[in-house]
Structures are given as structure tokens and as C-alpha cells.
Amino acid sequence: MELSNQQTLPVSQDDAWAALNDTALLQQCIPGCEAITPAGDNAYDVAIMASVGPVKARFKGKLRLADLNPPQSYTLQFEAQGGAAGHGKGTAKVALAAIDARQTQLSYAVQASVGGKVAQIGSRLVDMAAQKMAAEFFDNFTRALAERHPAADAAAAPAEPPPAGLLARLMAALRRLLGGRAA
């Protein structure tokens, strides 16, 4: 399975990097995540309850960060066992690029393989479940970042247009001042 996408985050690149390395925040944002606990340098034990089509199981796994290049990128290496439901392993390359002082582009590319019952339900269902989980994660993550950094969220909001009719009143006033020559 391959999955890649980009997301715009409403924070600076440094804030995005810090959030991507905050295990409490990640646990809160990853759908079904029950625990992320340190297991050595840049290594973590993970427990996630996940559903893929008709298969629902608790997956326990290992996550390791490699190729760290703060605050631009890293690679996640993961493997998980879900008992009779199956297993999975793969890598995810994550990159951050500043758009401006208050927005960061996050790009990711995942390559993964699954086995057991999960693999038997078909790659299309596995792909759809992975895409749904990624979408839920980024919705949760973006919302959490906006709550954690409200000034960044407010600054990113577009300015309100002038009230209806204001432009027409200004044009009429200009016409009167210029003797009807304003267009």
C-alpha cells in the first residue's frame, strides 16, 4: 500500500515540528490510539484499536524515528501485530516546509504492507481505511494546533469584506466630489 498527501498546518514550522514530536498530542489525535510510550531513543511502543472493513482489533506495535533532520523531516518506521486480525509494517517519510511565519506545509509518503485477515479483505478496503484514518488524524491535529496556538489561527483567518452597499456609497460620494466624472 502506498499513500501520500500534503496538509497545510496553521502554525510555524518550529511549532509543527514540536507538535509532531509531542506523544501526548499525537495520542489524542490518532484515531483509536490507546497509548504511545517511550521505548528508548527515538523509539516508542504503540497500542491502537483499529477497524479495517469487518476486521476490528487492538494492534500493538513499535514505532521508530529515523533520519531526523529537525525541523524539516524524519522517517517513521513501524510494525504492529493485531493477533488473529493480522499484522502490518512500513515506513512514512514526513517533511515540513514553511509557507510563511504562520503556516507550514506537511508532506508525507507512506509505504506499508499488511498480512493476515486484514490482507484477506482486499487492498481497496485497506487503502480506504488508511485514507480515512489519515483524514481523521489531520482534522484532529489541525484542530488541536489551532487550539494550542490561537493567535496563529486568528491571523490566518481572511479579513471580512466591507459591508454590502459601502462601496456603492463611496462611489456616489466620489461622483459628487468630482462632478459626476468618477467611474
DRENGUPA-603579 format. One line per field, with one value per residue (C-alpha): x, y, z. Coordinates in steps of 0.02 Angstrom, whole numbers, plus 50000, padded with zeros to 5 digits. Example, Ala and Ser with C-alpha at 12.3 -4.5 7.8 and 13.67 -1.06 7.14 Angstrom:
<figus>
xx <- (50615	50684)
yy <- (49775	49947)
zz <- (50390	50357)
</figus>
This chain:
<figus>
xx <- (50000	50060	49983	50044	49971	50003	49920	49932	49954	49904	50069	50252	50372	50451	50279	50231	50392	50363	50184	50241	50357	50231	50172	50026	49960	49985	49895	49749	49742	49771	49603	49592	49762	49765	49948	50115	50254	50442	50544	50719	50800	50675	50577	50401	50278	50105	49933	49791	49615	49579	49443	49476	49314	49239	49403	49422	49572	49692	49862	50020	50174	50340	50374	50549	50603	50750	50839	50796	50826	50743	50633	50619	50594	50604	50558	50441	50472	50330	50272	50118	50036	49848	49838	49721	49674	49846	49998	50073	50237	50308	50384	50319	50426	50368	50429	50389	50413	50370	50240	50253	50277	50109	50083	50179	50159	50169	50201	50200	50228	50186	50234	50158	50114	49986	49958	49831	49644	49674	49759	49621	49486	49567	49683	49542	49464	49635	49676	49507	49530	49706	49644	49501	49618	49739	49597	49533	49709	49739	49568	49606	49787	49743	49605	49724	49857	49729	49676	49856	49907	49750	49846	49909	49731	49659	49797	49765	49579	49536	49482	49295	49235	49163	48976	48862	48823	48979	49068	48915	48903	49089	49073	48921	49018	49166	49049	48976	49151	49216	49061	48998	49163	49205	49182)
yy <- (50000	50175	50334	50513	50684	50861	50962	51145	51169	51335	51356	51396	51259	51252	51234	51098	51004	51016	50952	50804	50754	50777	50600	50659	50767	50629	50503	50623	50648	50472	50384	50235	50267	50200	50229	50294	50258	50288	50130	50201	50338	50391	50229	50204	50065	50098	50024	50063	49996	49995	49936	49886	49834	49694	49665	49757	49726	49801	49820	49832	49892	49979	50149	50216	50387	50386	50510	50654	50825	50950	51045	50984	50796	50621	50444	50338	50152	50049	49872	49808	49644	49625	49444	49343	49503	49513	49624	49772	49860	50002	50174	50351	50496	50660	50830	51007	51167	51342	51429	51587	51633	51558	51412	51253	51126	50947	50815	50628	50470	50301	50129	49986	49804	49703	49518	49401	49434	49617	49572	49450	49584	49667	49809	49927	49917	49930	50085	50165	50131	50206	50361	50382	50365	50493	50616	50597	50619	50780	50850	50815	50875	51038	51074	51038	51153	51293	51273	51269	51420	51530	51684	51588	51530	51707	51782	51653	51698	51804	51984	52016	52104	52280	52287	52275	52446	52530	52527	52599	52742	52780	52784	52901	53019	53020	53060	53208	53272	53254	53322	53156	53105	52956	52790)
zz <- (50000	49959	50025	50005	50030	50091	50228	50273	50460	50543	50637	50609	50554	50729	50810	50686	50723	50911	50890	50782	50923	51064	51104	51214	51071	50943	51054	51068	50878	50809	50792	50909	50989	51166	51209	51146	51270	51254	51224	51201	51097	50963	50990	51054	51095	51023	51054	50932	50914	50727	50609	50430	50348	50455	50549	50715	50827	50950	50869	50973	50886	50882	50807	50775	50712	50591	50475	50593	50515	50636	50598	50418	50411	50481	50435	50540	50538	50609	50635	50726	50774	50790	50842	50731	50637	50559	50556	50466	50440	50340	50333	50322	50264	50340	50281	50339	50238	50297	50189	50293	50476	50524	50404	50367	50228	50291	50158	50190	50091	50169	50107	50206	50193	50290	50319	50399	50398	50362	50199	50152	50150	50000	49962	49915	50089	50172	50067	50108	50294	50290	50198	50321	50469	50394	50361	50540	50610	50512	50559	50743	50729	50640	50768	50913	50837	50815	50998	51058	50951	50939	50879	50729	50690	50704	50597	50461	50452	50299	50328	50319	50163	50185	50224	50072	49999	50071	49903	49814	49942	49921	49730	49743	49859	49736	49591	49687	49731	49554	49470	49401	49321	49436	49351)
</figus>
